Amino acid sequence: MFYGPTPAGKAVGRCRQLLEGEVGDRAARANVAAFLAGLEAIRGRKRVAQELLTETRQTYEELGQTVGLANHWAPIAAGAELLAGKPRAAEEILVQSCDVLAASGEGTFLTNRAAELADVLYIQRRYADADAWTEVAQAHAGPDDVAAGFSWRSIRAKLLARLGDIDGADTVSLEAVALVERTDALNQHAKVLADRAEILRLAEDFAAAAVCAEKALELYEQKGNIVAARQVRKVLESLAVA
């Protein structure tokens, strides 16, 4: 419902059905409610999302599910903070998540959270810190972990572009695109394309950047990610006058 191609509106309805009677266990309900919060966040319903996230965090803590909190709740909560324009809050959540997962020996989970943290740091223009976390993500990524593979590559590519290595950035970015195209994860596919659009913008290939941004916008709209779609439209507006 959250990561796949189901439109957000339909996914919200299904999650609420589950919460209304099909799921009784507290931990399972917390899992569903956390993903429901993420769906509400991408639809722009910030208050509803925050209420759900507060409730689910309390449940995870009461049940002593620290790994569940770090792996299931944290990326959704951090994503909601990013959509709300609060990267420092997202960073705090993900740092705590990575600390817990590293201490628990959960390398598979750590690689994805580390990549997300790297992106949050990149957004804050803390490029050296972002690069360090892409190395953590790469080091823990399994050979068959597609999500980790495209996540750290997409961020690494932006960092290379910032260093002026446009050819290297292009190669790594295309690898990320090829990996994400193997999935039906619309939001993540759109994010990788938006990252590539930034690389092409840094390379001053504004026409190609606009093509990537348009594709990202189409995927965000297909998913019903209203907030991210709005952000990509602003990128397209800036590219139109570049």
N, C-alpha and C positions, 0 to 999 in steps of 0.2 A: 504493500500500500504506500509506503513512504519512499523507498528507493526506486521502485519499478515504474512502469509507464502509466499506472492508473491515475487519471486526473485527480487533483487534490480534493475537489468537491466530492467526488464519488468515494474517495478513500476516507474522507472524514466521516461520511455516513456509515461506512462499513465499520470503522473503528468504534463509533458510538454504539452501533448494534452490538458489537462484542462486549462493550462495557455495560450495556443494559441487561445482559443476561447470559451471554455465552461463555464468559470468563469469570470464574469465581475466586480463584486463588489470588491473594493480594499481590504477590510478586508478578504474576502474569498480567494482572490489571495495571500495575505500574508500568510494565513494558508497553502495553497498548496505549496507555495514557501519555507516555513520553513521546511516542511517535505521533499521536494525535496532536500534541503540542507543536511538534515540528511542522505538521501539515497546516495547522492554524497560523503558525508564524509566516509561512510562505504565502499564505492568503492575505497577510497584512493584519491579522487579528491579534495584535500584540498583547492586549490585556488578557484575552482568553488563553493564549499560549503561556504567558507568564504564570497565571493561576495554576494551570496544569503542571507546569514544571516545578513550581513550589510544592505542590501536593505530592508529586511523584518523588521528588528528592527526599521529602520527609519519610515516605514509605520505604524507600531503599535504605535510608539510614536506620529506621526502626527495625528493619529486618536484618540489618548487619550485612547488606549486600554491597560491599565496597567496590568490588570489581564490576558488578552490574551498574552501579552509579558511574564509575569511571568510563565504562565502555559503551553503555546504552544511553544513559542520560546526558553525559557530558558533551558529546558531539552535537546533540540536538539543541541543548541549552546554549552552547557556544555559537551554533549557527543562528539561533534566534537573536542573540546579542549582536552578531555581525549584521544581520538584516536590519536591526534597529540602529545601526551606526555606532556600535559600542565595541570596538576591537579590543580595548584594554580589559573589559569585562570578559570577553571571549577568551582572551589570553589567560586570565586568572583561572578560569574553569579548566582549560586544556592543560595548563601546567600541573595543576593538582591531579588531573586525570593521568597524565604521563608518569608522574611520581608514583601513584598507586600501582599502575600497570607494570612499571619497571620493578618495583619492590616485590610484586606478586609473581614475577617471572612470566608475565603474559606478553611475550614478544610479538605474537601475531596481532593482538589488539593494539599494542604500543605503536606499531608501524603506521597504522592509519591515523591515530591521534597525533603522532609526531608530525605527520605530513600536514594535518589540519593546523597544528600550532605554527608550523613554518609559514603557512599562508597568512595566518593572522599577523605574524611578525613582519612579513613582507608588506602587508597593507600599511603597517606603521613605519615603513621604510627602515626597518632594522635588519638590513640585508645580511650582515654577518651572522646574527643570531638565527635568522631564517635558514641560512645555508647549513649551520650546525645541526638544526633539527631535520633538514632533509637528509643529512648523513645518518642520523639516528633511524629515520624511516627506511632508508635504503638498506641499512645494515640488518634490520630485523624483518625485511620483506621476504616472504617465501617465494620460491620460483613460480608458483601457481597462483599467487595472490594478485589478481588483476587489479583490484581497487587500489591496493598499495602501489602497484607498479605505475599506474597512470597518475596517481596523486603526487608522489614525490617528483616524478619527472616533469609534471606540468609546472611545479613551483621552481624546480631547478632550472628549467628553461627560462623562466622570467628573470631569475638571478643572473644567468649567463648573459642575457640581453642587456641587463643593467651594467654589466661589466664590459660591454661592447663586443662580446663574442656572439655576433648575430648568427653566424653559420652553425656554431655549436648549439645555440638556443633553438634554431630551426630544426636541427636534427632531433634533439631531445623532445621538443614539442610535438613533432610528427610521430615519434614513438608513443607518446602519451595519447595522442588522438587515435592511433591504430589500436591501442589497448582498450580505450573506453568505447570504441565503436563495436567491440565484441559484447558489450553489455546492453541491457535495456534500461539503464539508470539515467533517466532523462536529465535530472538536475546536475548530476556529475558530468555527463556528456556536455551539457551546456557550459558548465564551469570550465572544462578543459578548452572548449572552443573560445570562450571569453578570454582565457589566459593567452591563447594563441593570438587572439586579436591584439592584445596588449604588446606581445612580442613584435608583431608586424607593424604596429604603430611606432614602437621604438626604432624599428628599422626604416621608418618613414615610407613604408609601403601601405599607404592609407586606403587604397582601393581594396587590397586583399584583406586588410584588417576589417573593413566594413563588411566584406562577405562573411568572414568568420563570425562577426558580431551578429549579423542577420540570422545566421544559422543557430547561434546560441539563443537569440530571442525567440525563434520559432520553437525550439525545444522547451524553453521556459514557459511559453504560452501553452504549449501542448500539455505540460504537466499542471498548469494552473499556478505557477509560481509568480504571483503578481508582483511581489517586491523585487525579485531579481530581474524580472522583465523590465520593470521601470528603470532599474539601474543601467541595464544594457541599452535602453533607448537613449539615455543621457550620453553614453559612449558613442552611439551612432550620430547623435547631434554634434558632438565635438569632432568626430571624424569628417563630417560633412563640410566643416569649415576649415579643416586642417590644410 
